[in-house]
Amino acid sequence: MTANAVFIHHPEASTYRFSDHHPFNPQRLTLTIDLLKASSALEDHQMLVPQAADISQLRMVHRSDYIEAVKALSVQNPDHRWTERAQKYGLQSEDTPYFYGMHAAASILVGGSIQAAEAVLSGQTQHAFHMAGGLHHAFPDHGSGFCVYNDAAVAIAHIRQKYGARVLYIDTDVHHGDGVQWTFYDDPEVCTYSIHETGKYLFPGTGFVHEKGVELGFGACFNLPMEPYTEDDSWLECFSESIEKITAAHKPDIIISQHGCDAHAFDPLSHIHCSMKIYREMPAIIHRLAHQYTQGRWIAVGGGGYDIWRVVPRAWSLVWLEMSGHPIISQLDQEGHHLALPDEWVKKWSQLSPDPLPATWLDNTAAWQPMPRRSEITTNNQAIKKVALQDI
């Protein structure tokens, strides 16, 4: 496997911020980049600064009236005619309230994922990581779930329009990747896959196994809704077997993976009980599949993750370490949960973190309380996996 990878980041990505008290906190970007640099895993020559997406690019997915609304609500003191319509466009909820500079900030995030697509499909690199992307809940006509514009969907539309490539979109966020799924629900050339906590108990309340696509797109949509309190082994068993079969069946030209890291036991917005183990192994599986099926063409984006101190920096760093083939990965596979994080990073950020920071890359789950009903949860997940794969 090659270490031919680029890290795409715009310094103004952190302006995508709803409020000081909103759980979608861009400080997680700073924490992750600082961890990678403290680990000697990210150099300036590996980084690309993207341009913001323009209106024509946004229109590949989003409706013109929605884009107009986003722009109008992005100014200081928006006109009342627009604030009265904000709810219609999903921009007046507690989750996704409009904010000053919203259009510019969201366009930067979309531009980053388009840049990742261009870097890979132009042959500039095999792999690209756009950590600030992954806003998978936005729809063509409204915002939702902390997401204003859907950068992954626009990047996929760009790939389809410019390169005609078959796309496999893999979503590992604990919340169903609904915006991307519904955007391409009738497109047989875009296979969407999402593993997540079941929508019976978690936003957005979708992502069930019967959602398989419509018309020509039927059979190009897969969902694995996991039981609450699923742990590492069951999550990884379902993910590894299903994504292997789906990738082999779809035969994509490129893989785009979304790496929301909110299925961790520490995350405050879900009920899954996994550890950092899944965030080590899922990128490794996707990396191998990219080299096996797509000549290495792999784009990764970020997504959710709301324990910004103990979870997000480690999880997103592991994506880049795997993608870039950094030596820390080899050490990690040898030393497991004993491999220490850089002491300087832990000391620096411990002063601000509300919780004690972990000292190691992986969690020592031997100290965790075992979940009740473990065998029942595992059996239920296996049944879901069987149904999801029955048509392959």
QUIWO-V488990 format. One record per backbone hydrogen bond with DSSP energy under -1.0 kcal/mol. CO is the residue of the C=O (numbers start at 1). NH is the residue of the N-H. E is the energy in kcal/mol with one decimal. If there is no record, write none. Layout:
BEGIN
co = (CO,CO)
nh = (NH,NH)
e = (E,E)
END
This chain:
BEGIN
co = (3,4,6,7,10,12,13,15,23,25,26,27,28,29,30,31,32,33,34,35,36,37,43,44,46,48,54,55,57,58,58,63,64,65,66,67,68,69,71,74,79,79,80,85,86,87,89,91,99,101,102,103,104,105,106,107,107,108,109,110,111,112,113,114,115,116,117,118,119,120,126,127,128,129,130,130,134,136,140,142,144,147,149,150,151,152,153,154,155,156,157,158,159,159,166,166,167,168,169,170,171,174,176,177,178,179,180,184,185,187,189,191,192,193,194,196,198,202,208,210,212,214,215,217,220,222,224,226,227,230,231,232,233,234,235,236,237,238,239,240,241,242,243,244,245,246,247,254,255,256,257,258,263,264,271,274,275,277,278,281,282,283,284,285,286,287,288,289,290,290,294,297,298,299,300,301,304,307,307,311,312,313,314,315,316,317,318,319,320,321,326,327,328,329,330,331,332,335,336,339,342,343,344,345,346,349,349,359,363,364,365,373,374,375,376,377,378,379,380,381,382,383,384,385,387,389)
nh = (5,127,129,48,13,15,16,17,25,28,29,31,32,33,34,35,36,37,38,39,41,40,46,47,7,9,58,59,60,61,62,67,68,69,70,71,72,73,74,101,82,83,84,89,91,90,143,98,102,105,106,107,108,109,110,53,111,112,113,114,115,116,117,118,119,120,121,122,125,123,298,6,300,8,133,302,136,179,63,139,147,144,151,154,155,156,157,158,159,160,161,162,163,164,253,254,191,256,193,258,195,197,178,181,182,183,184,187,214,190,167,169,222,171,224,226,201,205,211,212,219,217,218,220,192,194,196,198,230,273,235,236,237,238,239,240,241,242,243,244,245,246,247,248,249,250,251,168,299,170,301,172,274,267,229,265,278,281,282,285,286,287,288,289,290,291,292,293,294,296,297,255,128,257,130,259,261,311,312,315,316,317,318,319,320,321,322,323,324,326,329,331,332,333,334,335,336,338,339,361,346,347,348,349,350,352,353,341,365,367,368,377,378,379,380,381,382,383,384,385,386,387,388,389,390,392)
e = (-1.4,-1.6,-2.4,-2.2,-2.4,-1.8,-1.6,-1.8,-1.6,-1.7,-1.5,-2.5,-1.9,-2.4,-2.4,-1.8,-2.5,-2.4,-2.3,-1.3,-3.0,-1.4,-1.7,-1.6,-2.9,-2.4,-2.3,-2.3,-1.3,-1.7,-3.0,-2.2,-2.3,-1.8,-2.6,-2.4,-2.4,-2.1,-1.2,-3.1,-1.6,-1.9,-2.2,-1.1,-2.6,-1.7,-2.4,-2.1,-1.7,-2.4,-2.9,-2.3,-1.5,-1.4,-1.9,-2.5,-2.5,-1.7,-1.3,-2.1,-2.4,-1.8,-1.9,-2.5,-2.7,-1.8,-2.8,-2.2,-1.8,-1.0,-2.1,-1.7,-2.8,-2.7,-1.5,-1.2,-2.0,-1.2,-2.6,-2.9,-2.0,-2.1,-1.1,-2.2,-2.4,-2.3,-2.5,-2.4,-2.3,-2.7,-2.5,-2.8,-2.2,-1.1,-2.6,-1.5,-2.8,-2.8,-2.5,-3.3,-2.3,-2.4,-2.2,-2.0,-2.8,-1.4,-1.5,-1.7,-2.3,-1.2,-2.4,-3.2,-2.9,-2.6,-2.9,-3.9,-1.5,-1.9,-1.9,-1.2,-3.0,-2.1,-1.8,-2.1,-2.1,-1.8,-1.9,-2.8,-1.4,-2.4,-2.4,-3.0,-2.2,-2.2,-2.6,-2.8,-1.8,-1.8,-2.7,-1.6,-1.7,-2.5,-2.2,-2.0,-1.9,-2.7,-2.2,-2.1,-2.8,-2.8,-2.6,-2.5,-1.7,-1.6,-2.3,-2.9,-1.1,-2.3,-2.5,-2.3,-2.4,-2.6,-2.1,-2.3,-2.3,-1.8,-1.7,-2.6,-2.1,-2.6,-1.9,-1.8,-1.8,-2.8,-3.1,-2.2,-2.4,-1.5,-1.9,-2.7,-2.7,-1.5,-2.1,-1.2,-1.6,-2.9,-2.2,-2.7,-2.8,-2.1,-1.8,-1.9,-2.9,-2.3,-1.2,-3.0,-2.6,-1.7,-1.5,-2.4,-2.0,-2.6,-2.2,-2.3,-1.6,-1.3,-2.1,-3.0,-1.2,-1.4,-1.6,-2.6,-2.4,-2.4,-2.4,-2.3,-2.2,-1.8,-1.9,-2.5,-2.1,-1.9,-2.5,-1.7,-1.1,-1.7)
END
